[in-house]
Amino acid sequence: MLNIGRALNLLAVKTGDEPLKAETHLSRTGLCQQRESSTIQRCIRICEIAREYTEALATNDVTAEVIEELGSVIEEVKTAVAEQVKSTAEKRLHVCG
């Protein structure tokens, strides 16, 4: 994820695209300090942007396959988080009920 974000940010710097530069500026620390849901949303957005710039990113070894792999991993994480939230809610209901 970070390598794709950095490749997008490098592209933004090269092309002078300030909005893209701001949106793709990432750091490991910044991602780790966000809430889980915010991090997932940020990853989804980076993946969407990467899909838009697939051809331009290929020069940085970020291929369509790499981008789609990121999309698949994001979906797996979303599913795992949803299951965890559901399980926690069910446990709370069982204890309270």
ABEGO torsion letter per residue (X at the ends): XAAAAAAAAAAAAAAGBAAAAAAABBBAAAAAABBAAAAAAAAAAAAAAAAAAAAAAAAAGBBAAAAAAAAAAAAAAAAAAAAAAAAAAAAAAAAAX
